[in-house]
Amino acid sequence: PSVNRYQTDKVFLEYADSLYRTPMRWNDTVEFQILKGNVKFRQAGMWMYCDSAYYYPTLNSLDAFSRVRMEQGDTLFAYADKIFYNGDIRMAQLRCGPSEPKVRLINRNVTLTTDSLDYDISMELGWYAYGGKIDDDVNTLTSIYGEYSPASKNADFYHDVVLVNNRDGFTMLTDTLYYNTNTHLARIVSPTKIQGANDTILTKSGIYDTRAGDARLTARSTIIHRDSNNNITTLEGDSIIYDKATRISRAYMFRGPDKHPLPMVLTDTAHKSVLTGGFGLYNDSTREAWAAEYPMLMEYSQTDTIFLRADTIKTCIMTEKVWPDSLKTTVDSLLASLNALEQLEAAARVTRPAAITPQAPDSLNLSPRDSLLALMPDSALLTDKEFHVAWAYNHGRFFRQDLQGVADTLVFVERDSMLYMVHNDHSEFPILVLLRTS
């Protein structure tokens, strides 16, 4: 009892309901004690509790069994069915069993769960090699092999790594991932897929803030946006900055030729357009895009693809109310009839003598105009139809297989395939050239 029990190199037995010391045989070289009931050990600031144990004083080690608990300070707790502990190197091997179906290491709001865990108390590092899981207040991470340090809050995962966000439900799939349970930043170093409700990110390098949902992707990456109608818009870039709060993505092309730079590419499959450039921006909430650094827009919704170039290109998606295809023929026919009726009424007003005053129609009968209007479908049946609009301004030019032109500003409207050529006071008038084709 008078020995300094805080020394870090010695394991001390503090309490047990019973102790049985096995007799030394002629070939025994190690003292062996059997402990039962409320067994308690300590080494420096580490405490260990169990139902029974084998204690080896000369080896400074022990084997603890049934409802084993380790405590270090008031922040680190470990639970296992068995622990094999070497006090000389301060290494604990924790295993599951009947009293604890899973080994658990709890550090504040972080819980590591596995079947088998090795923990180095000196290094404050635990690792598993046959599958495990780490939970914090933001994410759940699983892998075949994993390491966790309560001191640095760093966790490294290898092989079949899956990160599931507990708040948004997005999933990250990769082979290697470095994660910090304090900052909730995930460092991506291998091919990775991040799957959300509407967005999918494909990359192999970068930093992902799992709490805010922001990403800084530093390798050629792709973000796939999917809208409520299952239309897909993809953004590719050598590096991409993604802001989940504003839903704005910024894509860049590498500057150094040694990195094999490729332009950013924004592809709208629904409206059949591709926007490229050295820098691009896409707002998924407003569905607006902007490109600079020698941008080009390819619009292939029609038979011939049209190409637009300028210093800057901006695109957006607009919406108008239209009749469904099943009603369009009927509405067009009624509108044509109304137009014809208006022409007849106008002609009648011109030829009618001034002294004659038209009689009011019978209140029990509808006029021809009212009869036609009564046949019109309810305006509530109108549906939304989207169309693509692009602005190419400052030194704008376009070309197609049979046509090309230049103007200060070009505006292309997908709805009716109209291209508007605009000039300002400081530019030349638009020029349109018809090419002869064979």
Secondary structure per residue as TSV (DSSP state, phi and psi in degrees):
chain	resnum	aa	ss	phi	psi
A	1	P	-	360.0	-24.6
A	2	S	-	-82.7	-7.1
A	3	V	S	-72.6	146.5
A	4	N	-	-66.4	106.1
A	5	R	T	-87.2	6.0
A	6	Y	T	-98.8	0.8
A	7	Q	-	-65.3	139.1
A	8	T	T	-81.3	-13.6
A	9	D	T	-99.3	9.5
A	10	K	-	-132.6	134.4
A	11	V	-	-93.4	126.8
A	12	F	E	-112.4	137.2
A	13	L	E	-85.3	120.0
A	14	E	E	-95.0	-36.8
A	15	Y	E	-164.5	150.5
A	16	A	-	-161.3	146.3
A	17	D	S	-65.7	-36.0
A	18	S	E	-145.5	150.3
A	19	L	E	-135.3	129.1
A	20	Y	E	-123.9	121.8
A	21	R	E	-100.9	117.4
A	22	T	-	-70.9	141.7
A	23	P	-	-66.1	142.5
A	24	M	-	-75.6	125.6
A	25	R	-	-94.3	170.6
A	26	W	T	-62.3	-28.2
A	27	N	T	-102.1	6.3
A	28	D	-	-79.5	135.2
A	29	T	-	-118.7	-6.2
A	30	V	S	-127.2	132.2
A	31	E	-	-72.4	136.9
A	32	F	-	-132.7	122.7
A	33	Q	E	-121.7	140.5
A	34	I	E	-108.6	124.9
A	35	L	E	-119.0	141.5
A	36	K	E	-140.5	144.1
A	37	G	E	78.5	110.7
A	38	N	E	50.6	46.0
A	39	V	E	-74.5	137.3
A	40	K	E	-139.4	127.5
A	41	F	E	-120.2	164.3
A	42	R	E	-149.3	150.7
A	43	Q	E	-144.1	111.1
A	44	A	T	54.6	-121.3
A	45	G	T	-92.2	7.8
A	46	M	E	-100.1	132.4
A	47	W	E	-117.8	145.4
A	48	M	E	-134.5	133.6
A	49	Y	E	-124.6	145.5
A	50	C	E	-162.7	173.2
A	51	D	E	-84.8	-33.6
A	52	S	E	-153.9	162.3
A	53	A	E	-160.5	155.8
A	54	Y	E	-104.7	127.4
A	55	Y	E	-118.1	130.6
A	56	Y	E	-119.1	88.0
A	57	P	T	-59.9	-40.7
A	58	T	T	-71.3	-26.1
A	59	L	T	-91.5	-7.0
A	60	N	T	57.6	43.5
A	61	S	E	-145.6	172.1
A	62	L	E	-160.3	159.1
A	63	D	E	-121.1	119.3
A	64	A	E	-107.8	142.8
A	65	F	E	-133.7	145.1
A	66	S	E	67.0	116.2
A	67	R	E	51.9	51.3
A	68	V	E	-81.8	136.5
A	69	R	E	-136.8	131.2
A	70	M	E	-112.7	140.0
A	71	E	E	-133.1	134.5
A	72	Q	E	-132.4	107.1
A	73	G	T	66.3	-150.4
A	74	D	T	-113.4	18.8
A	75	T	T	-124.1	-15.4
A	76	L	E	-125.1	124.5
A	77	F	E	-135.7	140.1
A	78	A	E	-131.1	141.7
A	79	Y	E	-131.0	135.5
A	80	A	E	-157.4	168.1
A	81	D	E	-85.3	-31.8
A	82	K	E	-141.5	144.3
A	83	I	E	-136.4	127.4
A	84	F	E	-106.1	116.7
A	85	Y	E	-123.5	130.8
A	86	N	E	-111.2	110.5
A	87	G	T	-73.7	-22.6
A	88	D	T	-67.3	-41.6
A	89	I	T	-105.5	1.6
A	90	R	T	52.8	51.2
A	91	M	E	-116.3	130.5
A	92	A	E	-118.5	134.1
A	93	Q	E	-111.4	113.5
A	94	L	E	-104.4	133.5
A	95	R	E	-132.0	149.8
A	96	C	-	-84.1	170.0
A	97	G	-	179.9	-164.4
A	98	P	S	-58.7	-41.1
A	99	S	S	-78.1	-24.3
A	100	E	-	-139.0	97.8
A	101	P	S	-60.6	-23.1
A	102	K	S	-135.4	145.7
A	103	V	E	-80.3	133.7
A	104	R	E	-127.9	133.4
A	105	L	E	-119.3	117.7
A	106	I	E	-116.0	123.0
A	107	N	E	-129.0	97.5
A	108	R	T	55.4	-115.0
A	109	N	T	-94.5	14.0
A	110	V	E	-111.8	131.4
A	111	T	E	-126.5	122.6
A	112	L	E	-102.3	127.9
A	113	T	E	-125.4	132.0
A	114	T	E	-162.8	176.8
A	115	D	S	-89.0	-30.7
A	116	S	E	-144.7	124.7
A	117	L	E	-134.6	133.3
A	118	D	E	-105.8	134.1
A	119	Y	E	-133.6	123.4
A	120	D	E	-96.3	109.9
A	121	I	T	-69.4	-36.4
A	122	S	T	-64.1	-43.9
A	123	M	T	-85.2	-11.4
A	124	E	T	52.5	57.1
A	125	L	E	-141.4	128.3
A	126	G	E	-119.5	149.8
A	127	W	E	-148.9	151.5
A	128	Y	E	-128.4	154.7
A	129	A	S	-128.3	0.4
A	130	Y	S	-130.6	34.2
A	131	G	-	99.9	131.6
A	132	G	E	-162.7	175.0
A	133	K	E	-143.1	141.1
A	134	I	E	-124.2	127.4
A	135	D	E	-115.3	136.3
A	136	D	-	-129.5	-166.9
A	137	D	S	-80.0	3.3
A	138	V	S	-123.0	-43.3
A	139	N	E	-132.8	161.6
A	140	T	E	-122.4	124.6
A	141	L	E	-121.6	134.2
A	142	T	E	-127.6	152.5
A	143	S	E	-165.6	169.7
A	144	I	S	-74.8	-49.0
A	145	Y	E	-119.9	140.0
A	146	G	E	-153.6	152.9
A	147	E	E	-129.6	147.2
A	148	Y	E	-143.7	134.6
A	149	S	-	-116.8	110.9
A	150	P	T	-61.4	-27.0
A	151	A	T	-71.4	-49.6
A	152	S	T	-92.6	-12.8
A	153	K	-	67.8	13.2
A	154	N	E	-86.2	139.7
A	155	A	E	-131.1	130.2
A	156	D	E	-114.5	134.5
A	157	F	E	-127.6	141.2
A	158	Y	E	-138.5	138.8
A	159	H	E	71.6	117.1
A	160	D	E	53.5	49.9
A	161	V	E	-80.3	132.0
A	162	V	E	-131.8	123.3
A	163	L	E	-112.6	125.6
A	164	V	E	-118.8	123.1
A	165	N	E	-78.7	125.4
A	166	N	T	-74.6	-13.4
A	167	R	T	-98.6	-52.4
A	168	D	T	-97.5	-16.9
A	169	G	-	82.3	3.6
A	170	F	-	-70.5	156.6
A	171	T	E	-124.7	137.1
A	172	M	E	-115.9	126.3
A	173	L	E	-118.5	128.1
A	174	T	E	-160.9	-179.4
A	175	D	E	-104.5	-29.6
A	176	T	E	-139.7	134.1
A	177	L	E	-148.8	136.3
A	178	Y	E	-112.4	128.0
A	179	Y	E	-137.7	144.9
A	180	N	E	-117.1	122.8
A	181	T	T	-74.9	-11.0
A	182	N	T	-89.7	-48.2
A	183	T	T	-88.1	-19.9
A	184	H	-	63.4	27.8
A	185	L	E	-91.5	133.4
A	186	A	E	-109.7	124.3
A	187	R	E	-97.8	120.6
A	188	I	E	-95.3	128.4
A	189	V	-	-133.1	5.9
A	190	S	S	-145.3	165.4
A	191	P	-	-50.7	126.1
A	192	T	E	-136.2	143.0
A	193	K	E	-121.3	124.1
A	194	I	E	-111.8	113.8
A	195	Q	E	-109.4	117.4
A	196	G	-	-111.4	-172.0
A	197	A	S	-64.4	-41.4
A	198	N	S	-124.2	-13.3
A	199	D	E	-122.0	145.5
A	200	T	E	-129.8	131.1
A	201	I	E	-115.0	130.6
A	202	L	E	-118.6	122.4
A	203	T	E	-157.8	175.5
A	204	K	S	-138.2	5.3
A	205	S	S	-161.3	137.2
A	206	G	E	152.5	-175.9
A	207	I	E	-121.1	130.6
A	208	Y	E	-121.8	121.4
A	209	D	E	-85.5	103.1
A	210	T	T	-72.4	-18.9
A	211	R	T	-81.6	-47.6
A	212	A	T	-87.3	-22.2
A	213	G	-	85.3	11.0
A	214	D	-	-87.5	151.9
A	215	A	E	-138.4	141.9
A	216	R	E	-121.8	102.6
A	217	L	E	-99.8	124.4
A	218	T	-	-111.1	13.0
A	219	A	S	-130.8	169.1
A	220	R	S	-54.8	117.8
A	221	S	E	-134.1	163.4
A	222	T	E	-134.4	132.6
A	223	I	E	-113.6	125.4
A	224	I	E	-108.7	116.7
A	225	H	E	-101.8	135.2
A	226	R	E	-125.3	124.9
A	227	D	-	-90.1	-176.1
A	228	S	T	-66.1	-22.3
A	229	N	T	-93.3	11.4
A	230	N	-	68.6	20.2
A	231	N	-	-80.7	143.5
A	232	I	E	-114.3	133.2
A	233	T	E	-124.2	127.7
A	234	T	E	-115.7	142.5
A	235	L	E	-124.4	124.1
A	236	E	E	-118.1	146.6
A	237	G	E	-164.3	155.3
A	238	D	S	-64.0	-32.4
A	239	S	E	-146.2	145.7
A	240	I	E	-137.2	137.1
A	241	I	E	-111.9	120.9
A	242	Y	E	-116.6	124.1
A	243	D	E	-111.2	109.1
A	244	K	T	-70.6	-34.5
A	245	A	T	-62.5	-45.1
A	246	T	T	-93.3	-10.8
A	247	R	T	59.4	34.7
A	248	I	E	-107.3	131.1
A	249	S	E	-116.2	135.4
A	250	R	E	-117.0	124.2
A	251	A	E	-115.5	137.9
A	252	Y	E	-126.0	155.5
A	253	M	-	-103.0	138.7
A	254	F	-	-58.3	145.6
A	255	R	-	-90.7	-37.5
A	256	G	-	-76.8	132.4
A	257	P	G	-65.9	-21.2
A	258	D	G	-70.8	-12.4
A	259	K	G	-98.5	8.5
A	260	H	-	53.3	64.5
A	261	P	-	-65.8	142.2
A	262	L	-	-129.3	146.5
A	263	P	-	-69.3	159.8
A	264	M	E	-71.7	147.0
A	265	V	E	-134.9	122.9
A	266	L	E	-114.1	118.0
A	267	T	E	-115.8	122.0
A	268	D	E	-107.2	100.8
A	269	T	T	-71.6	-29.8
A	270	A	T	-69.2	-39.3
A	271	H	T	-107.5	10.1
A	272	K	T	52.9	62.2
A	273	S	E	-143.1	149.6
A	274	V	E	-132.0	123.9
A	275	L	E	-114.0	126.7
A	276	T	E	-125.3	162.4
A	277	G	E	171.4	174.2
A	278	G	S	-75.0	-24.8
A	279	F	E	-144.4	140.7
A	280	G	E	-145.8	155.4
A	281	L	E	-136.0	136.6
A	282	Y	E	-134.5	127.4
A	283	N	E	-104.0	108.4
A	284	D	T	-72.3	-25.2
A	285	S	T	-75.5	-39.7
A	286	T	T	-98.7	-10.6
A	287	R	T	60.1	40.8
A	288	E	E	-105.8	145.4
A	289	A	E	-132.2	153.7
A	290	W	E	-147.4	135.1
A	291	A	E	-138.3	145.9
A	292	A	E	-141.6	-177.8
A	293	E	S	63.0	72.2
A	294	Y	S	56.4	60.4
A	295	P	-	-80.5	161.0
A	296	M	E	-147.3	139.2
A	297	L	E	-115.7	126.6
A	298	M	E	-107.0	119.9
A	299	E	E	-115.9	112.8
A	300	Y	-	-121.2	32.4
A	301	S	S	-73.5	-21.6
A	302	Q	S	-101.5	-178.5
A	303	T	S	-60.7	-45.7
A	304	D	S	-101.0	134.1
A	305	T	-	-73.8	135.4
A	306	I	E	-109.8	137.7
A	307	F	E	-113.8	130.3
A	308	L	E	-117.3	136.7
A	309	R	E	-133.7	150.6
A	310	A	-	-171.8	-179.3
A	311	D	S	-67.9	-35.1
A	312	T	E	-142.3	140.8
A	313	I	E	-128.9	132.8
A	314	K	E	-126.1	140.8
A	315	T	E	-133.2	157.9
A	316	C	E	-156.0	167.5
A	317	I	E	-110.1	124.7
A	318	M	E	-110.5	162.4
A	319	T	E	-130.3	139.7
A	320	E	E	-134.9	158.6
A	321	K	E	-87.7	128.6
A	322	V	E	-136.6	161.3
A	323	W	-	-80.7	146.0
A	324	P	-	-61.3	155.8
A	325	D	H	-57.1	-33.3
A	326	S	H	-68.6	-21.9
A	327	L	H	-109.0	-9.2
A	328	K	H	-63.1	-41.3
A	329	T	H	-63.3	-42.5
A	330	T	H	-63.9	-45.3
A	331	V	H	-64.3	-43.0
A	332	D	H	-61.5	-40.5
A	333	S	H	-64.8	-43.3
A	334	L	H	-65.5	-40.5
A	335	L	H	-64.6	-37.6
A	336	A	H	-65.4	-38.6
A	337	S	H	-66.1	-42.4
A	338	L	H	-62.6	-38.8
A	339	N	H	-65.0	-42.2
A	340	A	H	-64.6	-39.7
A	341	L	H	-63.9	-40.4
A	342	E	H	-62.6	-38.1
A	343	Q	H	-66.5	-40.2
A	344	L	H	-65.3	-42.3
A	345	E	H	-64.2	-38.8
A	346	A	H	-64.8	-41.0
A	347	A	H	-66.0	-37.1
A	348	A	H	-66.8	-37.2
A	349	R	H	-65.7	-33.1
A	350	V	H	-72.1	-40.2
A	351	T	H	-89.6	-12.5
A	352	R	S	-73.1	133.6
A	353	P	-	-60.9	147.8
A	354	A	T	-66.6	-28.9
A	355	A	T	-74.7	-17.5
A	356	I	-	-89.6	127.4
A	357	T	-	-106.9	125.7
A	358	P	-	-62.7	141.5
A	359	Q	-	-80.5	145.3
A	360	A	-	-67.5	141.2
A	361	P	-	-67.7	155.8
A	362	D	-	-60.4	129.4
A	363	S	T	-64.2	-18.8
A	364	L	T	-85.2	-12.1
A	365	N	S	-117.4	146.9
A	366	L	-	-87.4	144.7
A	367	S	-	-70.7	163.2
A	368	P	H	-55.9	-40.1
A	369	R	H	-63.1	-47.0
A	370	D	H	-64.0	-33.9
A	371	S	H	-64.4	-41.2
A	372	L	H	-67.9	-42.4
A	373	L	H	-65.1	-31.6
A	374	A	H	-66.6	-23.3
A	375	L	H	-84.7	-11.1
A	376	M	S	-66.6	136.9
A	377	P	-	-63.5	158.6
A	378	D	-	-63.9	134.4
A	379	S	G	-63.4	-16.4
A	380	A	G	-66.7	-16.3
A	381	L	G	-80.7	-6.0
A	382	L	-	-62.2	141.1
A	383	T	E	-118.2	160.6
A	384	D	E	-83.7	133.3
A	385	K	E	-125.1	129.7
A	386	E	E	-94.2	149.6
A	387	F	E	-146.9	157.4
A	388	H	E	-99.0	135.0
A	389	V	E	-127.2	135.8
A	390	A	E	-130.4	138.5
A	391	W	E	-116.5	125.3
A	392	A	E	-117.8	109.8
A	393	Y	E	-126.0	152.7
A	394	N	E	71.1	104.9
A	395	H	E	59.9	46.1
A	396	G	E	-74.1	146.6
A	397	R	E	-154.9	151.8
A	398	F	E	-139.6	159.9
A	399	F	E	-153.3	147.8
A	400	R	-	-137.3	178.9
A	401	Q	S	-61.5	-33.7
A	402	D	S	-119.0	4.9
A	403	L	E	-153.4	145.4
A	404	Q	E	-153.4	159.1
A	405	G	E	-165.7	166.1
A	406	V	E	-132.6	148.3
A	407	A	E	-165.5	163.1
A	408	D	E	-63.1	-41.1
A	409	T	E	-136.5	137.8
A	410	L	E	-120.4	138.4
A	411	V	E	-128.1	121.0
A	412	F	E	-112.0	130.4
A	413	V	E	-117.0	117.1
A	414	E	T	-67.3	-31.0
A	415	R	T	-51.7	-48.6
A	416	D	T	-121.3	14.3
A	417	S	T	56.7	38.2
A	418	M	E	-94.5	137.2
A	419	L	E	-117.9	120.2
A	420	Y	E	-102.8	131.3
A	421	M	E	-110.6	122.5
A	422	V	E	-124.8	143.0
A	423	H	-	-125.9	162.4
A	424	N	-	-119.4	-175.9
A	425	D	T	-67.7	-17.4
A	426	H	T	-107.5	11.0
A	427	S	S	-126.4	165.0
A	428	E	-	-73.9	161.7
A	429	F	-	-67.8	153.1
A	430	P	-	-59.1	145.6
A	431	I	E	-122.7	129.7
A	432	L	E	-122.1	128.9
A	433	V	E	-122.1	125.4
A	434	L	E	-93.8	123.3
A	435	L	-	-89.9	139.9
A	436	R	-	-81.0	127.8
A	437	T	-	-116.6	151.2
A	438	S	-	-77.7	360.0
